[in-house]
Amino acid sequence: MTTRTFPTAGEAAAALAGDVLNQIRARPALVLGLPTGRTPVAFYRALVRGIRRGGTSVADLTTFNLDEFLGVSPDQPGSYRGYMERYLFRPVGLGPAQINFLEGTAADPRLECERYERAITASGGIDVQVLGIGANGHIGFNEPGEWLVLHTHRVTLRPETRRTNAGLFGGHIDSVPREALSMGLGTILRARKIVLLATGREKARAVSLMVRGPLTTALPASFLQLHGDVDVVLDDAAGALLGDTTGAAAHL
């Protein structure tokens, strides 16, 4: 696991955007896994700027998003699909055929999860999976618990996760759905490369445990230690508990 830290959240986001741009330029038909939430917003803004300024073609790009709230349609406030349309898909002109998303209002969530797994397999698998991390160590909507689910699945969200997402629902935690659909840890770990962006002091403990702690279902992100190619991009605040990794790349 390689970590890189930068003085500010903006610089970390810009560095990650540059890395992803290089991946797209090297492989135009890239299959890209994408996150949502507060942290990736700066990354998406930097990525859009880079695509526009550099004239980078995304015509052959395919995307898969990590998760979606159960019971929320794409046109509803709080929808992660709506978030992605706003911050990335529309600004760079991705077409519907390029975009893969879990359907939050699917009649049968179990069948929807199985469909999504098949779609990932049919695409040839995810080349680069971009992740964030929750303060409680979740990735995607894989929450801490006694066990973790390998494949795309229905999940009950913990109160702290719902609280973090309240901003998407007018600031009211009671409006945040209690369930979601999410890629599982096994699906995430099958990506050929993983890059994780974490910013802010509230992420420091989770980042430290992810990198240096034991494998535990109490911190789902710790299972990234099992992957052979993980790049963790941090600002100084998120990397504060890593000590000697600050300001330089380090293999841990």
C-alpha positions as CSV (number, residue, x, y, z in Angstrom):
1,M,0.0,0.0,0.0
2,T,1.5,3.3,-1.1
3,T,0.6,6.5,0.6
4,R,1.1,10.1,-0.6
5,T,0.3,13.2,1.5
6,F,-0.2,16.8,0.4
7,P,-0.5,20.0,2.4
8,T,-4.1,20.6,1.5
9,A,-7.2,18.8,0.5
10,G,-7.3,20.6,-2.8
11,E,-3.8,19.5,-3.7
12,A,-4.6,15.9,-2.8
13,A,-7.7,16.0,-5.0
14,A,-5.8,17.5,-7.8
15,A,-3.1,14.9,-7.6
16,L,-5.6,12.1,-7.7
17,A,-7.3,13.7,-10.7
18,G,-4.0,13.9,-12.5
19,D,-3.4,10.2,-11.8
20,V,-6.8,9.2,-13.2
21,L,-6.4,11.5,-16.2
22,N,-3.1,9.7,-17.0
23,Q,-4.9,6.3,-16.7
24,I,-7.6,7.5,-19.1
25,R,-5.0,8.8,-21.6
26,A,-3.0,5.6,-21.5
27,R,-6.1,3.4,-21.8
28,P,-9.1,5.3,-23.4
29,A,-11.4,2.3,-22.9
30,L,-10.8,2.3,-19.2
31,V,-13.4,0.8,-16.8
32,L,-13.5,3.2,-13.9
33,G,-15.1,2.6,-10.5
34,L,-16.3,5.8,-8.8
35,P,-17.3,7.0,-5.3
36,T,-19.7,9.7,-4.0
37,G,-19.8,11.7,-0.8
38,R,-18.3,15.0,0.3
39,T,-14.6,14.2,-0.2
40,P,-14.7,13.4,-3.9
41,V,-16.3,16.6,-5.0
42,A,-13.0,18.4,-5.2
43,F,-11.6,15.4,-7.1
44,Y,-14.4,15.5,-9.7
45,R,-14.0,19.3,-10.2
46,A,-10.3,18.8,-10.8
47,L,-10.9,15.9,-13.1
48,V,-13.5,17.9,-15.2
49,R,-11.0,20.8,-15.5
50,G,-8.2,18.4,-16.6
51,I,-10.4,16.7,-19.2
52,R,-11.5,20.0,-20.6
53,R,-8.1,21.7,-20.7
54,G,-6.3,18.7,-22.0
55,G,-8.8,17.7,-24.6
56,T,-8.9,14.2,-23.2
57,S,-11.4,12.0,-24.9
58,V,-13.8,10.1,-22.6
59,A,-15.8,8.6,-25.5
60,D,-14.7,5.1,-24.7
61,L,-14.7,5.3,-20.9
62,T,-17.0,3.1,-18.9
63,T,-18.0,3.8,-15.3
64,F,-19.5,1.9,-12.4
65,N,-20.5,3.6,-9.2
66,L,-20.1,2.0,-5.8
67,D,-23.5,2.5,-4.3
68,E,-27.0,4.1,-4.3
69,F,-29.6,4.7,-1.6
70,L,-32.4,2.2,-1.5
71,G,-35.8,3.6,-2.6
72,V,-34.3,6.8,-4.1
73,S,-34.8,7.4,-7.9
74,P,-32.2,9.3,-10.0
75,D,-34.3,12.4,-10.1
76,Q,-34.9,12.7,-6.4
77,P,-32.8,14.9,-4.1
78,G,-30.0,13.0,-2.4
79,S,-29.7,10.5,-5.3
80,Y,-26.1,9.5,-5.9
81,R,-26.9,9.2,-9.6
82,G,-28.0,12.9,-9.5
83,Y,-24.8,13.8,-7.7
84,M,-22.7,12.1,-10.4
85,E,-24.6,13.7,-13.2
86,R,-24.0,17.1,-11.6
87,Y,-20.3,16.7,-10.8
88,L,-19.0,14.5,-13.6
89,F,-21.3,12.9,-16.1
90,R,-22.9,16.0,-17.7
91,P,-19.8,18.2,-17.4
92,V,-17.7,15.8,-19.5
93,G,-20.5,14.5,-21.7
94,L,-20.6,10.8,-20.7
95,G,-23.5,9.0,-22.5
96,P,-26.0,6.7,-20.9
97,A,-24.4,3.6,-22.5
98,Q,-21.1,4.5,-20.7
99,I,-22.7,4.8,-17.2
100,N,-23.5,1.9,-14.9
101,F,-25.4,2.5,-11.7
102,L,-27.3,0.6,-9.1
103,E,-31.0,1.3,-9.4
104,G,-32.3,2.3,-6.0
105,T,-35.9,1.8,-6.9
106,A,-35.5,-1.6,-8.4
107,A,-38.5,-3.9,-7.7
108,D,-36.2,-6.6,-6.4
109,P,-33.0,-5.3,-4.8
110,R,-31.5,-8.8,-4.7
111,L,-31.9,-9.3,-8.4
112,E,-30.6,-5.7,-9.0
113,C,-27.4,-6.5,-7.1
114,E,-27.0,-9.7,-9.1
115,R,-27.5,-7.7,-12.4
116,Y,-24.8,-5.3,-11.3
117,E,-22.3,-8.0,-10.6
118,R,-23.0,-9.5,-14.1
119,A,-22.5,-6.1,-15.7
120,I,-19.1,-5.6,-14.0
121,T,-18.0,-9.1,-15.2
122,A,-19.3,-8.4,-18.8
123,S,-17.3,-5.2,-18.9
124,G,-14.1,-7.1,-18.3
125,G,-13.8,-6.0,-14.7
126,I,-12.9,-2.6,-13.2
127,D,-9.5,-1.3,-14.1
128,V,-9.2,1.5,-11.6
129,Q,-11.5,1.8,-8.5
130,V,-11.5,5.2,-6.8
131,L,-12.6,5.1,-3.2
132,G,-13.2,7.3,-0.2
133,I,-13.3,6.2,3.4
134,G,-15.7,7.0,6.2
135,A,-14.6,8.1,9.6
136,N,-15.8,4.7,10.9
137,G,-13.7,2.9,8.2
138,H,-16.4,2.0,5.7
139,I,-15.8,2.0,2.0
140,G,-18.7,2.1,-0.4
141,F,-21.5,1.3,2.0
142,N,-19.7,-1.6,3.5
143,E,-20.3,-0.8,7.2
144,P,-18.4,-2.1,10.2
145,G,-20.0,-5.2,11.6
146,E,-19.5,-8.9,12.6
147,W,-19.1,-9.9,9.0
148,L,-18.7,-8.4,5.5
149,V,-20.5,-9.3,2.3
150,L,-18.3,-10.1,-0.7
151,H,-20.6,-9.2,-3.5
152,T,-23.0,-6.3,-4.3
153,H,-25.7,-6.3,-1.7
154,R,-28.4,-4.6,0.3
155,V,-27.0,-2.9,3.5
156,T,-28.4,-1.2,6.6
157,L,-26.6,2.1,7.1
158,R,-25.2,3.0,10.5
159,P,-26.3,6.3,12.1
160,E,-22.9,8.0,11.6
161,T,-23.1,7.2,7.9
162,R,-26.6,8.6,7.6
163,R,-25.5,11.7,9.5
164,T,-22.6,12.3,7.1
165,N,-25.0,12.1,4.2
166,A,-27.6,14.4,5.7
167,G,-26.4,17.3,3.6
168,L,-27.7,15.6,0.5
169,F,-31.2,15.5,2.1
170,G,-31.6,19.0,3.2
171,G,-29.5,18.5,6.4
172,H,-32.1,16.2,8.0
173,I,-30.8,12.8,9.1
174,D,-34.4,11.5,9.3
175,S,-34.7,12.1,5.5
176,V,-31.6,9.9,4.8
177,P,-32.7,6.4,3.8
178,R,-31.8,3.6,6.3
179,E,-30.7,1.2,3.5
180,A,-28.6,1.3,0.4
181,L,-27.2,-1.0,-2.3
182,S,-23.4,-1.3,-2.4
183,M,-20.6,-3.1,-4.1
184,G,-19.2,-5.6,-1.6
185,L,-15.6,-5.9,-0.4
186,G,-14.9,-8.8,-2.8
187,T,-16.2,-6.8,-5.8
188,I,-14.0,-3.8,-4.8
189,L,-10.9,-6.0,-4.3
190,R,-11.2,-7.5,-7.8
191,A,-10.4,-4.1,-9.3
192,R,-7.0,-4.2,-10.9
193,K,-5.9,-1.0,-9.2
194,I,-7.4,0.9,-6.2
195,V,-6.9,4.6,-5.4
196,L,-8.3,6.0,-2.2
197,L,-8.7,9.7,-1.3
198,A,-9.1,10.8,2.3
199,T,-9.0,14.4,3.6
200,G,-9.7,16.0,6.9
201,R,-8.6,15.3,10.5
202,E,-11.8,13.3,11.2
203,K,-10.4,10.6,8.8
204,A,-7.0,10.3,10.4
205,R,-7.8,7.5,12.8
206,A,-9.5,5.4,10.1
207,V,-6.7,6.0,7.7
208,S,-4.0,5.0,10.3
209,L,-5.9,1.8,11.2
210,M,-6.5,1.0,7.5
211,V,-2.8,1.2,6.7
212,R,-1.2,-0.1,9.9
213,G,-3.9,-1.9,11.9
214,P,-5.1,-5.5,11.8
215,L,-7.6,-6.9,9.3
216,T,-10.9,-6.6,11.0
217,T,-14.6,-6.4,9.9
218,A,-14.8,-3.6,12.5
219,L,-12.9,-1.5,9.9
220,P,-13.8,-2.7,6.4
221,A,-11.2,-0.5,4.8
222,S,-8.5,-2.6,6.5
223,F,-9.1,-5.3,3.9
224,L,-7.5,-3.2,1.3
225,Q,-4.2,-4.5,2.7
226,L,-5.0,-7.7,0.8
227,H,-4.9,-6.0,-2.6
228,G,-1.6,-5.8,-4.5
229,D,-1.9,-2.3,-5.9
230,V,-3.4,0.4,-3.6
231,D,-2.5,4.1,-3.7
232,V,-3.7,6.2,-0.8
233,V,-3.8,9.9,-1.4
234,L,-4.2,12.1,1.7
235,D,-4.0,15.7,2.9
236,D,-1.8,16.4,5.9
237,A,-4.8,16.3,8.2
238,A,-5.9,12.9,7.2
239,G,-2.3,11.6,7.3
240,A,-1.6,13.1,10.7
241,L,-1.3,9.8,12.5
242,L,0.9,8.1,9.9
243,G,4.0,10.1,11.0
244,D,6.8,9.5,8.6
245,T,4.6,9.2,5.5
246,T,3.9,12.9,5.5
247,G,5.2,14.7,2.5
248,A,6.6,11.7,0.7
249,A,5.5,8.5,-1.0
250,A,6.1,5.5,1.3
251,H,5.5,1.8,0.9
252,L,4.0,0.3,4.0
